[in-house]
Amino acid sequence: MGSSSSSYAPKAIYLDVDGKVQKVVFSRHCSPCDIKELLCSSSNIPRNTAIMMVDPEGALVSIDPTMPTNSPNSLYKVVPLSTGQLGEKEDMFQNVLSQVAEQFSRAFRINELKTEVTNRLAMLEKRVELEGLKVVEIEKCKNDLKKLRDEMTSRGGGRVNCPCKYNYSDDGKKVTPRRDVPNYPKYTLSQETIEALKKPTFDVWHWEHNEMLSCLEYMYHDLGLVKEFNMNPITLKRWLLAIQENYRNNPFHNFRHCFCVSQMMYGMIHLCNLQEKLTLTDMGILMTAAVCHDLDHPGYNNTYQINARTELAVRYNDISPLENHHCAVAFQILSLPECNIFANVDPEAFKQIRQAIITLILATDMARHGEILDSFKQKVDNFDFTNEEHVTCLKMVLIKCCDISNEVRPTEVAEPWVDCLLEEYFMQSDREKSEGLPVAPFMDRDKVTKPTAQIGFIKFVLIPMFETVMKLFPQIEEIMVQPLRDSRDHYEELKQIDDAMTEAQKKKTENMSLGGKKK
């Protein structure tokens, strides 16, 4: 398993620096920040200067490892930007929002006009986003806001404080999405990145959080979910930010894992042509469940929660405590008006969407693996895409596949995840030992190795599940199932080497012991 050696070949681009051709070579595994520093140095621009890169026609070129290469006859140019530089239209929009904020801070009674202001601003934000900040629309916004400002002034009242964040707390847990317009950078994805996003070979390690947020935003637009659910695009941004903020910095169960699972789901949707077989509502359920499936994971699994009698285990009666908690946090976030991507969905339809998302997230509890896979095996030979029970079972299996799909990816992408998972396991087993709780052998740093951790899981969990899905979607064999078989062989070879080294060390120790006795 693994990608071809061409993935390690350096990439070269050519720059116009003061009328001279400057060649810049970098590894495909450089981060965007490293590439930006390299471009600054090559163009005699101070480090940490905000820059953009344009082609001979003046079109913007994305600065990341997947940027298209050029030739000495078609030079790119690096242009420094002043901090916070905005386009003319963005300046106009920022001025409008500043005026509104200034009026809020003056004589405006928030309790009386809160609902009205929220609704009007949401309408204006959506209009501006959908119309691409056209000048005509900006003028409409100005007029509407002027009218709103006049109404505020006419109400009178004293000075009030207007909070910029909405804090929703539940037993000390704060869900804090941002009420202001999200300001994470908007990345224009290259065609190469767009195509790579659809494949299991996508390297999830080369992207910063803001870039992952932009990729997730692109997936929702590309699948037609924004249009299908009539989502306010700015609400989608706020929701994604709230999601990211509510993943903890665990070694494994973190926001990058969330992105990894969501990207694999997006890839399987394309690979299996699910858009032709399932509804757009199903697509929305699959993607949203993938994004939310491990929200606020504490880094200690269900076994620990139950044995330690934690608050979560008590709350959920030892029944999938973590998965129930992930669902609860997901819908706490969606209950906030500024983060509710399903706000424009019919209430009855939302009930069904909510239940479906809960069903999928609860299905990620590995304690239910055998039960769910057996149910799917009974249906797969005569699968009926018009049968709701069959489709629900398929969606449960799909999210399970995506949740534990790291070994489907190339070795250099998959193997670091094993290190992350073992680190989290060892943290748990160390805590269990200190608290006098049972310790699972596969989590004990004194007993487990990478090969022993992976071989059984790949042979008895991953391959049987993916081969069952392959019966319904034969096209996944080469791209997803064969890499799993290669990974199994890879770890079995590593185990043979480890066993041989252990045996040799054992014999060496015995010989030394015998030699000592003879003396």
N, C-alpha and C positions, 0 to 999 in steps of 0.2 A: 504494500500500500504506500501511497505517496505520490507527489506530483513529479513531473519530469524535471531534469536538470536545468531546462530552459528557464524555470521559475527563479533560478539563482543568478541568471545573467544580468549584468548591470544595464541600466537604461541611460541613454544619452540624449540631451537636447541641446539646441544651439541658440545662443542669445545675441542680440545686438547691444553691445556695450560701447557707447561713444563712437558708433560707426564701425566698430571692429567686431569680428566674429569670435564669440567666446563659447567654447564647448564645455558643457557641464555633465558630469557622469555621476550617477547615484545608484544605490542598490534599490531593488524593487521592494525591499523590506524596510526602507527608511520610513519614518513617520512624516506626516505633512509638515510638522514643526521643523524637523531636521532639513527637509528640502527647502523650506522658506529661508532658513539661516544660510544654506548653501547658495541660494539664489542672491541673497543680499550681499554675501561676500564676493560672489562672482561679478556683481554689478556695481561694486564700490559703494554700497549703501550700508549705513550702520546696522548692526544686528538689532533684532527686535523691532525694526521699523515695519509698520503695516504696509504690505505691498499687494499689488495685483499683477497678473501677467496677461499680455494680450498678444494675439497673432498679427501678421501683417495687415489683416483687414480690420484690426481693432477689436475683434471679438475676444471676450474673456476666456482664459484657459484655466481650468481647475488646477490647483497646486496640490497634488497628491501623487502617490506612487503609480496610479493608473493613468496619469495624464498622457495624451497622445504625443508621440515623438514627432520631430520635425527634421528638416535638413538645413544645411548651410545656405540654401537658396530660399528658405522660408523661415526667417528668424523670428523668435519670440522676443518680446521686450518686457523688462521688469520695471514697473512704475511704482514709486513710493506714494503712499496715501497719508494724508494728515489724520491724526487720531480722531475717530468718530466721524470721518468724512461721509457725507450722505449725498445722495442724488437730490436734484432740485425738488422733485416731487415728494421725496421722503421728508425733506426739510419743511415743506408746506404742511405735511401731515403732522410732523412733530410739533410745529407751531400751533396747529389747531388743538392738539391734545394738551399742550402747555397752557393755552388759554383756558381750557375747560378746568384743568387742575387748579389754576389760579383762582377761578371763580369759586370752585369748591371750597378753597381754603378761606374764602371771605365769608359772605353772609348766606350760608346755605344749610338748611336743616335736613340732614341726611335721612332721618327717620321718616320724614314726610314724603320725600321724593326718591327714596332708594330704589324702589321697584321701577319707577318711571325712567330714571336715569340709566339703570342697568339695561333695560329693554332697548332704549334708544341708542345707547352706545354700542350694544351688540349688533343692532341693525346697521349702524354706520360702519362698524368694523367689517362686517360681512360684505357690505356694499363696496367698501374700499378694496378689500382683498380680492373679491371676484372680478372687479372691473380694472384691476391692475393699477390702482392709484392714478387713474386718468384725471387730467386737469379739470374736466367738466364735473366729474364726481367730487373732486376736492371742493369745488365751488359750492356744490349742493350740500356737502358736509358742513362747510362754513356757515351757510345760510341756516341749516337746521340747528347747528350748535348755537348760533347767535340767537335764534328764537328760543332755544332751551335756556340760554343764559339770561335772556330777558325775563323769562318766566321765573327763574330762580331769584333774580333781583327783586321782582315784584312780591315774592313771598316774604322777603326781609328775614329777620332773625339774627342771632349773634354768631360769633365765630365758633366753628366746631373743628374737631380733628377728624380727618378722613383716613382710616387705616388703609395701607396699600396691600395688605394680605388678609386672607380669610383663614382663621385658624379653627379647624374642626378637631376637637379632642375626644378620645374615647379611652377611658381608663389610662390616661397619661400619654396615649399614642397620638401624636399630632400629624394630621394630614394638612400640608401647607402649600397648596397650589397658588400660583401667583395670579393676582387679579389684574395686574397691569398687562399690557401687550407683551407677549414673550419676546425676548430679545436675543435668543441664541442665534448664532450666525446661520444664514441661509446658504447652504452649499449647493452649487450647481453640479449635479453628478454627471460625470463623463459617460459616454455611451458604453465604454468598457466596464465601468463600475455597475451601470444599470444591468448589463448582461450578466456580470459576475454575481450580482445579488440573487439571480434566479437559480444558482447552482449550489449543490452541497459542498463544492470545493472552495467556496468563498472564505477568505482568510479574515476571521473576526478580530484578530489581534492588532491590526494596524489602524484602528479607528478610535478617535477620541469620543467622549460621551456626546458632545455636540454633533459630531458627524453621524453617530449612531441614531440620534434623535432625528436628524434630517433624513436618514435612510428609512426609518420607520414611517415618517411622515410621507415620504415618496410612495412606500408600499400601499398605504391607505388610499392615496390618490390613484395610483396605477391600477389597483384592483377595482376601482369604481365605487369604493365604499363611502367616500365623502359625498358623492352624488346620490348614491342609493339611500343613505340615511339622512340626507340633507344636513350634513354637519357644517357648522360654522368653522372654517379653516383655522381661525384664531383659537377657537375652543379646542380643536384638535391639538394645537401646539401646547396650550395650557395643560391639557390632559397628559400629554407625553412627558412634559416637565414634571408634573406631579407624580407620575409613575416612576420616573428615574429617581426622584428625591425619596421615594419610599421603598427603594431597594437598599439593603444595608451593604457595607463594605466587607462582606465575607470573602474568604479565599475562593469559594466556588459559587455559592448561591448569591450572585450579585447582579448588577444591571447588565454586565456584558453577557452573562448566561441568559438573561431575559432576551437580549438582542439575538443571541445565538439561536435560541429556540424559535423565536419569531421569524428570523431569516430562513431557517430550515423549513418552517411551515410555508412561508412564501415560496420557497423553492419547490416544495412538494406540490403546491397548488399548480405551479406551472408545469412541472415534470409529469404529473399525473393527469393534466388537462381537466382539473376539477371544476374550472369555470364552465365547462360544457356539461358537467354531470350534476353539480350542486347549484343551489341558488346563491344569489349575492348575500342574502341574509346568513346563509351557512358560512360563506367566506368571512363575513364580519365576525361571526361567533368564533370561528377557528382562530383568526388573527388576534382578536381581543383576549380570548382565553390564553393564548400563547404569551402575549405581552404581560398579562396579569398573574400568570400561574404560580409565581414564587414571591409575590409581594411581601415585604417585611419578614423574609425568612431569617430566623435568629441564628442560623448556623449549626443548630443541634436538631437531629431528626426526631421523628415521632416516637421511636423507641425510648430515647432519652426523655422526651416530654412526659411519656406515660410512667416510666420508672421513677422519675424525679418528682412526679405529681405536680407538675408546673401549673401555673394559672390557666394556660391554654388547654392542657389535658383535662383539668377540672371543668372548665367552661364547656368543652365539647365532649365530655363523658368518654374520653379515651378513643373517640371515633375520628380518625383522620384529623387530629387537632391542627396540624400545620396547614393542610389543604383548606380546611374550614376557615382558618384565619386569613389565608391568602384571598379567599372569596370575600370575606367581610371587609378587608381593607380596600379591595377593588371597588366594591359598591359604596363604601364611604366616600371614595374619591368621586365616583360618578354621581353621588347625591349632591355634590356641590354644583350649583347652576353654571358657574364659570368653567367647569371641567366636564360637564355632561355632554359627551359626544352624541348621545342618543336623545337629546332634548326634544328633537323634532319628530320623534317616532311616536306612533299611536300608542297610548298606554297599554292596551291589550297586547299589542305586538311586543312592547318592551318587556312585559311579564314573561313572554315566551323566550325572548333573547336572554333575559336574566337567568331563567331556569337552565337554558342550554349552556350558558357560560359556566354556571355553577357545576353542572354535570361534568363538563370537560375538565375543569380544574380539580374536582374531587377524584377524577379518574387517574390523575398523576400520582396518587398514593400507590407505591409499589407493593403494598400489602394486598392490593386488589388485582395485581398483574395477571395471575393465573385465571381468575374469574372472568376478567374482561377478554383475554386472549381466547379462552375456550368458547366464549359466546360468539366471538367473531369467526372462529374456525367453523362453527356450525352454520354460519350464514354465507361464508365466502364462496362456496362452490355454486350456490344458486342466488347470488347477490342481486337484490332488486333496488335500484336507485329511486324507485317511486315508493318504497316501503320506509316509513318514518323510523321504525325501530332499527332497520338495517342501517340507515344513514346515520342515526345517532351512534350506533355501535362503531361504525367506520370513523366518525369524528373522534370518538374516544381513543381509538387505536392510533389515529394520526397524531394527536397531541402527545400520546405516550411515546411514539416513535421520535418525534421532534425533541422531546424532553431529554431523551437519553441517546441522542444521535451523534455525539462527539466522535465516536470511532468510525463514523461514515466519512468523516473529513480526512484530508491528507495527513500523513503522520506528523509533519511539522506543525500542523494546526491542532491535531487531536492530543498529542502527547502532553503539552503543557497543561491541558485540562486534567489529566490524570494526577499530575503533581498538585494541582489546586485542590482536587477532591480529597487526595490523601492527607493534605495539610489540614483540611476541615475535619476529616475523620479522626486524625490524631489529636486535634484540639478537644474533640468530644470524648475520645477514649481516656485521655489524660484527666479530664474533669470527672468522668465516671469512676476512674480509679480513686481519685481524691475524695469522692463522695460515697464510696463503697457500693456503687451500683454495678450491675452486670455489664461486661464489656464484650462486644461482638468481636470474634477473631479477625474478621476482615477489616476492622478498624484499629487494631492494636499495632502500634508502631514496632513492637517487639516480635511480631509474628508475620506481618504482611509485607510483601514486596510488590513492585509494579506488575510483574508478570502474573503472580498468583492473584492479585486483585482483579486483573482484567480477563484472564483466560476463561474462567468459569462464567463470568458475566456475559462475555461475548458469545460463548458456545451455547449457553443454556437460556439466555434471556434475549439478547439482541438478534442473533441469526434466526432463531425460530420465529420471532415476531415479524421481522422484515421479510422472511421467505413466505410467510402467510399473506402479507400485504402484496407481495410479488404475484401471487395467484390472481389478484384483481388488477394489478398494474404491472405487467411483465416488463415495462420499460425501466423499472427501477433496478433491475438485476445488475446491469453493468455499472451504473453510477452509484448505487447505494449498497447492494448486497455483496458484490464482489469485494469492495474495499473492506467490508466486515470480515470476510473470509481471509483476506490478506493480513488484516490486523491480528486475527486469531493466530495465523501461522507465525507472524512476527514475534508475538509474545511467547508462543510455545518454543521458538528458537532461543529467545532470551532466557527462558526458564531452564532449558537444557544446558546452556552455558553456565547459569548460576549454580545448577545442581552439580555440574562437573567441577566447578571451582570449589564448591563446598566439600565435595568428596575428596578432592586433592588436598585441601587444607586439613581435612580430618585424618587422612593417611599420614601427612607430614607431622601432625601432632602426635599420632600414635608411634611413628618411628622415633621421634624425639624422646618420647616417654620410654620406649624400649631401650634406646641408647643410654639413657640415664640410669636404668636399672642394671645394665651390664657393667657400668663403671662401679 
